[in-house]
């Protein structure tokens, strides 16, 4: 999804004006899954040149509101953005280095994902975060 044409099509499909900052930010999110805002700002500046922090924050907010990106914020972490939207997937986070990876939703019987009392809500999503050590950090601790 790194071509400008595809990103422009996504923006238009979400009824957003195609602007260079939006194209650069959406491209950065696709190229750097689970990146924090500072990383996205750096990627946008590489592709677009000088752009203010506020402009990137505004673009990320617009992209999130339009449903083109998803904002996640694991406990104790800064906000991160991903392009995988429209499905009910979860995340695994390394307690040591903070790396984040996607985890597909469990299939079959998942009692922990069924609310014991839904309080008459029409539940359409469950958010689960798995915590542990990534292979690199786990190996480093074992050394």
Backbone as JSON, one array per atom type, in Angstrom:
{
  "sequence": "XXXXXXXXXXXXXXXXXXXXXXXXXXXXXXXXXXXXXXXXXXXXXXXXXXXXXXXXXXXXXXXXXXXXXXXXXXXXXXXXXXXXXXXXXXXXXXXXXXXXXXXXXXXXXXXXXXXXXXXXXXXXXXXXXXXXXXXXXXXXXXX",
  "N": [[0.84, -1.2, 0.0], [2.05, 1.17, -0.55], [1.94, 2.93, -2.63], [1.17, 6.11, -4.02], [-1.22, 6.4, -5.43], [-2.98, 4.36, -4.42], [-3.26, 5.21, -1.74], [-4.36, 7.71, -2.11], [-6.8, 6.93, -3.21], [-7.94, 5.62, -1.01], [-8.24, 7.82, 0.74], [-10.03, 9.45, -0.71], [-12.18, 7.66, -0.83], [-12.98, 7.73, 1.79], [-14.09, 10.16, 1.91], [-12.32, 12.27, 2.32], [-10.3, 15.1, 1.7], [-7.61, 14.97, -0.58], [-4.5, 15.56, 0.46], [-1.07, 16.54, 0.63], [0.12, 16.21, 3.26], [-1.73, 14.37, 4.38], [-1.55, 12.17, 2.64], [1.16, 11.51, 3.06], [1.17, 10.91, 5.84], [-0.7, 8.77, 6.05], [0.55, 6.91, 4.4], [2.86, 6.53, 5.92], [1.8, 5.27, 8.21], [0.93, 2.86, 7.08], [3.39, 1.83, 6.27], [4.79, 1.61, 8.64], [3.71, -0.17, 10.89], [1.99, 0.12, 13.99], [3.36, 2.34, 14.86], [4.47, 5.09, 16.85], [3.4, 8.52, 17.42], [5.58, 10.3, 17.16], [7.37, 8.82, 15.6], [5.89, 8.61, 13.27], [5.72, 11.3, 12.57], [8.43, 11.72, 11.97], [8.71, 10.02, 9.72], [6.89, 11.22, 7.97], [8.11, 13.7, 7.61], [10.42, 12.87, 6.28], [9.38, 12.12, 3.8], [7.87, 14.31, 3.0], [8.92, 16.71, 3.81], [9.4, 19.64, 5.8], [7.03, 19.76, 8.37], [4.59, 20.62, 10.73], [4.3, 19.46, 14.15], [1.69, 19.66, 15.1], [0.17, 19.65, 12.74], [0.51, 17.0, 11.86], [-0.6, 15.63, 14.04], [-3.25, 16.55, 13.74], [-3.89, 15.45, 11.23], [-3.66, 12.7, 11.79], [-5.73, 12.44, 13.62], [-7.93, 13.02, 11.96], [-7.71, 10.9, 10.11], [-8.13, 8.75, 11.82], [-10.74, 9.27, 12.78], [-12.09, 9.0, 10.37], [-11.87, 6.34, 10.02], [-9.76, 5.17, 8.7], [-7.36, 4.62, 9.89], [-6.34, 3.04, 12.95], [-6.21, 3.91, 16.31], [-4.28, 2.92, 18.95], [-3.55, 2.36, 22.4], [-1.66, 0.9, 24.42], [-1.56, 0.06, 27.88], [0.4, 2.24, 29.81], [1.86, 3.09, 27.65], [2.66, 5.23, 24.85], [0.37, 6.65, 22.45], [-0.33, 4.73, 19.56], [-0.44, 3.95, 16.05], [-2.21, 2.15, 13.56], [-2.79, 0.51, 10.42], [-4.47, -1.58, 10.1], [-7.69, -2.05, 10.11], [-11.2, -2.47, 10.85], [-11.5, -5.07, 11.61], [-11.71, -7.37, 14.35], [-9.14, -7.56, 15.88], [-6.39, -8.25, 18.12], [-3.64, -7.37, 20.35], [-0.18, -8.04, 21.12], [2.19, -7.15, 23.49], [5.5, -6.26, 24.24], [6.86, -6.29, 27.41], [9.35, -5.27, 27.99], [10.78, -3.93, 25.76], [8.7, -2.74, 24.41], [7.72, -3.36, 21.88], [5.09, -4.01, 19.54], [2.73, -6.35, 18.34], [0.34, -7.74, 16.04], [-2.44, -9.82, 16.9], [-4.55, -12.25, 15.85], [-8.1, -12.49, 16.35], [-9.36, -14.79, 18.71], [-10.81, -17.92, 17.84], [-13.73, -19.99, 18.04], [-14.82, -21.28, 21.2], [-14.71, -18.72, 23.47], [-14.69, -17.82, 26.38], [-13.73, -15.66, 27.97], [-14.06, -13.49, 26.36], [-16.68, -13.0, 26.21], [-19.06, -10.99, 27.53], [-20.0, -11.06, 30.91], [-22.14, -9.66, 31.84], [-23.84, -7.7, 29.78], [-25.1, -5.29, 30.12], [-27.15, -4.39, 28.52], [-25.88, -3.37, 26.29], [-25.04, -3.16, 22.83], [-22.72, -4.99, 21.98], [-19.85, -4.85, 19.97], [-17.18, -5.24, 19.75], [-14.23, -6.49, 21.26], [-11.52, -5.68, 23.28], [-8.34, -6.81, 23.67], [-5.26, -7.16, 25.26], [-2.27, -8.75, 25.16], [0.47, -9.45, 27.23], [4.0, -9.72, 27.58], [7.31, -10.98, 26.99], [9.17, -10.18, 24.14], [10.78, -12.22, 21.59], [13.49, -11.28, 21.26], [14.01, -9.77, 23.63], [13.48, -11.69, 25.55], [15.51, -13.54, 25.0], [17.73, -11.94, 25.57], [17.45, -11.57, 28.32], [17.93, -14.14, 29.17], [20.6, -14.42, 28.75]],
  "CA": [[0.0, 0.0, 0.0], [2.94, 2.33, -0.48], [1.81, 3.81, -3.78], [0.35, 7.29, -3.81], [-2.53, 6.17, -6.01], [-3.79, 3.6, -3.48], [-3.53, 6.06, -0.58], [-5.32, 8.74, -2.56], [-8.1, 6.26, -3.37], [-8.46, 5.43, 0.34], [-8.68, 9.12, 1.25], [-11.26, 9.83, -1.42], [-13.23, 6.74, -0.41], [-13.43, 8.16, 3.12], [-14.55, 11.54, 1.73], [-11.31, 13.21, 2.8], [-9.51, 15.76, 0.66], [-6.26, 14.43, -0.75], [-3.47, 16.57, 0.68], [0.26, 15.92, 0.79], [0.32, 15.69, 4.61], [-2.56, 13.17, 4.6], [-0.93, 11.07, 1.9], [2.4, 11.14, 3.74], [0.87, 10.29, 7.13], [-1.33, 7.47, 5.83], [1.61, 6.04, 3.89], [3.74, 6.2, 7.06], [1.12, 4.3, 9.06], [0.97, 1.57, 6.39], [4.76, 1.34, 6.2], [5.32, 1.43, 9.99], [2.59, -0.57, 11.76], [2.1, 0.35, 15.44], [4.29, 3.44, 15.12], [3.97, 6.19, 17.69], [3.25, 9.77, 16.69], [6.9, 10.86, 16.83], [7.91, 8.05, 14.47], [5.12, 8.99, 12.09], [6.18, 12.65, 12.21], [9.72, 11.55, 11.31], [8.49, 9.44, 8.39], [6.23, 12.24, 7.15], [9.13, 14.7, 7.26], [11.31, 12.28, 5.27], [8.7, 12.07, 2.51], [7.13, 15.52, 2.7], [9.66, 17.9, 4.2], [9.01, 20.21, 7.1], [5.61, 19.79, 8.71], [4.5, 20.81, 12.18], [3.74, 18.38, 14.96], [0.24, 19.83, 15.16], [-0.42, 19.22, 11.47], [0.47, 15.53, 11.84], [-1.63, 15.24, 15.02], [-4.56, 16.81, 13.13], [-4.1, 14.47, 10.17], [-3.91, 11.39, 12.42], [-7.08, 12.5, 14.19], [-8.87, 12.93, 10.84], [-7.64, 9.55, 9.57], [-8.75, 7.86, 12.8], [-12.17, 9.54, 12.74], [-12.6, 8.48, 9.1], [-11.77, 4.88, 10.04], [-8.67, 4.7, 7.86], [-6.35, 4.09, 10.8], [-6.81, 2.74, 14.3], [-5.33, 4.4, 17.37], [-4.24, 2.04, 20.12], [-2.69, 2.88, 23.44], [-1.48, -0.08, 25.48], [-1.32, 0.65, 29.2], [1.76, 2.7, 30.05], [2.51, 3.38, 26.38], [2.12, 6.34, 24.08], [-0.55, 6.24, 21.4], [0.26, 4.16, 18.35], [-1.4, 3.92, 14.97], [-2.09, 1.02, 12.66], [-3.69, 0.56, 9.26], [-5.37, -2.73, 10.12], [-8.96, -1.6, 10.67], [-12.37, -3.19, 10.38], [-11.6, -6.42, 12.15], [-11.57, -7.38, 15.8], [-7.89, -8.22, 16.26], [-5.83, -7.84, 19.4], [-2.22, -7.06, 20.3], [0.75, -8.55, 22.11], [3.13, -6.06, 23.76], [6.66, -6.65, 25.04], [7.01, -5.5, 28.64], [10.68, -4.7, 28.08], [11.11, -2.95, 24.71], [7.48, -2.08, 23.96], [7.3, -3.75, 20.53], [3.69, -4.43, 19.47], [2.39, -7.18, 17.18], [-1.07, -8.1, 15.93], [-2.89, -11.17, 17.23], [-5.91, -12.46, 15.35], [-9.09, -12.81, 17.36], [-9.53, -16.22, 18.95], [-12.02, -18.51, 17.27], [-14.28, -21.05, 18.87], [-15.32, -20.85, 22.5], [-13.82, -17.75, 24.11], [-15.5, -17.29, 27.49], [-13.26, -14.38, 28.5], [-14.46, -12.42, 25.45], [-18.13, -12.85, 26.3], [-19.35, -10.21, 28.74], [-20.9, -11.75, 31.84], [-23.33, -8.82, 31.88], [-23.61, -6.69, 28.74], [-25.8, -4.07, 30.5], [-27.97, -4.06, 27.36], [-25.08, -2.8, 25.22], [-24.88, -3.94, 21.6], [-21.26, -5.11, 21.94], [-19.36, -5.21, 18.65], [-15.73, -5.38, 19.76], [-13.56, -6.74, 22.53], [-10.12, -5.28, 23.18], [-7.5, -7.66, 24.51], [-3.83, -6.94, 25.1], [-1.43, -9.78, 25.77], [1.74, -8.89, 27.66], [5.07, -10.69, 27.79], [8.6, -10.56, 26.47], [9.39, -10.56, 22.75], [11.91, -13.15, 21.51], [14.78, -10.62, 21.48], [14.16, -9.42, 25.05], [13.52, -12.96, 26.28], [16.86, -14.09, 24.8], [18.67, -11.06, 26.27], [17.34, -11.86, 29.74], [18.5, -15.46, 29.41], [22.07, -14.38, 28.56]],
  "C": [[0.87, 1.24, 0.0], [2.8, 3.25, -1.68], [0.86, 4.95, -3.47], [-1.07, 7.07, -4.3], [-3.45, 5.43, -5.05], [-4.19, 4.46, -2.27], [-4.53, 7.14, -0.95], [-6.72, 8.14, -2.7], [-8.74, 6.03, -2.0], [-8.99, 6.74, 0.92], [-9.98, 9.56, 0.59], [-12.44, 8.96, -1.0], [-13.79, 7.08, 0.96], [-13.92, 9.61, 3.11], [-13.61, 12.57, 2.37], [-10.6, 13.82, 1.6], [-8.13, 15.12, 0.61], [-5.28, 15.58, -0.62], [-2.14, 15.85, 0.87], [0.48, 15.43, 2.22], [-0.51, 14.43, 4.89], [-1.98, 11.96, 3.87], [0.32, 10.58, 2.62], [2.13, 10.43, 5.06], [0.25, 8.91, 6.95], [-0.32, 6.46, 5.29], [2.52, 5.6, 5.03], [3.09, 5.16, 7.96], [1.14, 2.92, 8.4], [2.38, 0.99, 6.4], [5.38, 1.05, 7.57], [4.19, 1.07, 10.95], [2.94, -0.36, 13.24], [3.11, 1.43, 15.79], [3.65, 4.48, 16.01], [3.98, 7.48, 16.87], [4.6, 10.35, 16.29], [7.53, 10.14, 15.66], [7.18, 8.42, 13.19], [5.52, 10.39, 11.62], [7.52, 12.55, 11.47], [9.58, 11.01, 9.9], [7.84, 10.45, 7.45], [7.25, 13.28, 6.71], [10.11, 14.18, 6.23], [10.68, 12.36, 3.88], [8.13, 13.42, 2.06], [7.93, 16.79, 2.94], [9.15, 18.4, 5.54], [7.5, 20.26, 7.24], [5.54, 19.89, 10.23], [3.95, 19.57, 12.87], [2.21, 18.45, 14.93], [-0.45, 19.38, 13.88], [-0.53, 17.7, 11.41], [-0.55, 15.02, 12.85], [-3.03, 15.42, 14.42], [-4.88, 15.78, 12.05], [-4.41, 13.11, 10.78], [-5.3, 11.34, 13.04], [-8.13, 12.33, 13.09], [-8.88, 11.51, 10.26], [-8.3, 8.54, 10.51], [-10.27, 8.03, 12.78], [-12.81, 8.95, 11.49], [-12.53, 6.95, 9.04], [-10.68, 4.32, 9.15], [-7.5, 4.15, 8.66], [-7.0, 3.85, 12.16], [-5.76, 3.23, 15.28], [-5.42, 3.41, 18.52], [-3.32, 2.66, 21.15], [-2.59, 1.85, 24.56], [-1.14, 0.63, 26.79], [0.15, 1.01, 29.38], [2.52, 3.08, 28.79], [1.91, 4.64, 25.77], [1.16, 5.79, 23.04], [0.23, 5.74, 20.19], [-0.84, 4.03, 17.31], [-1.12, 2.73, 14.06], [-3.11, 1.14, 11.54], [-4.66, -0.62, 9.23], [-6.64, -2.33, 10.87], [-10.07, -2.52, 10.18], [-12.44, -4.63, 10.8], [-11.37, -6.33, 13.66], [-10.31, -8.16, 16.17], [-7.35, -7.6, 17.55], [-4.33, -7.59, 19.24], [-1.45, -7.79, 21.4], [1.84, -7.48, 22.24], [4.27, -6.59, 24.62], [6.8, -5.71, 26.23], [8.36, -4.78, 28.71], [10.92, -3.61, 27.04], [9.89, -2.24, 24.14], [7.03, -2.44, 22.56], [5.87, -4.3, 20.59], [3.49, -5.27, 18.22], [0.9, -7.49, 17.21], [-1.29, -9.56, 16.32], [-4.31, -11.29, 16.72], [-6.82, -12.84, 16.5], [-9.21, -14.32, 17.49], [-10.83, -16.69, 18.32], [-12.48, -19.64, 18.17], [-14.79, -20.47, 20.17], [-14.29, -19.95, 23.17], [-14.56, -17.1, 25.28], [-15.04, -15.94, 28.01], [-13.65, -13.21, 27.6], [-15.96, -12.22, 25.41], [-18.44, -12.15, 27.62], [-20.32, -11.0, 29.63], [-22.19, -10.98, 32.03], [-23.1, -7.69, 30.88], [-24.33, -5.38, 29.01], [-26.62, -3.5, 29.35], [-27.22, -3.3, 26.27], [-25.14, -3.72, 24.01], [-23.37, -4.03, 21.36], [-20.83, -5.57, 20.55], [-17.85, -5.41, 18.61], [-15.26, -5.69, 21.17], [-12.09, -6.39, 22.34], [-9.3, -6.07, 24.18], [-6.05, -7.29, 24.23], [-3.1, -8.03, 25.86], [-0.09, -9.13, 26.09], [2.75, -10.0, 27.87], [6.38, -10.11, 27.31], [8.73, -11.05, 25.03], [10.59, -11.51, 22.7], [13.27, -12.5, 21.78], [15.02, -10.32, 22.96], [14.25, -10.68, 25.91], [14.91, -13.59, 26.2], [17.87, -13.26, 25.58], [18.64, -11.32, 27.76], [17.98, -13.2, 30.09], [20.01, -15.48, 29.33], [22.78, -14.04, 29.84]]
}
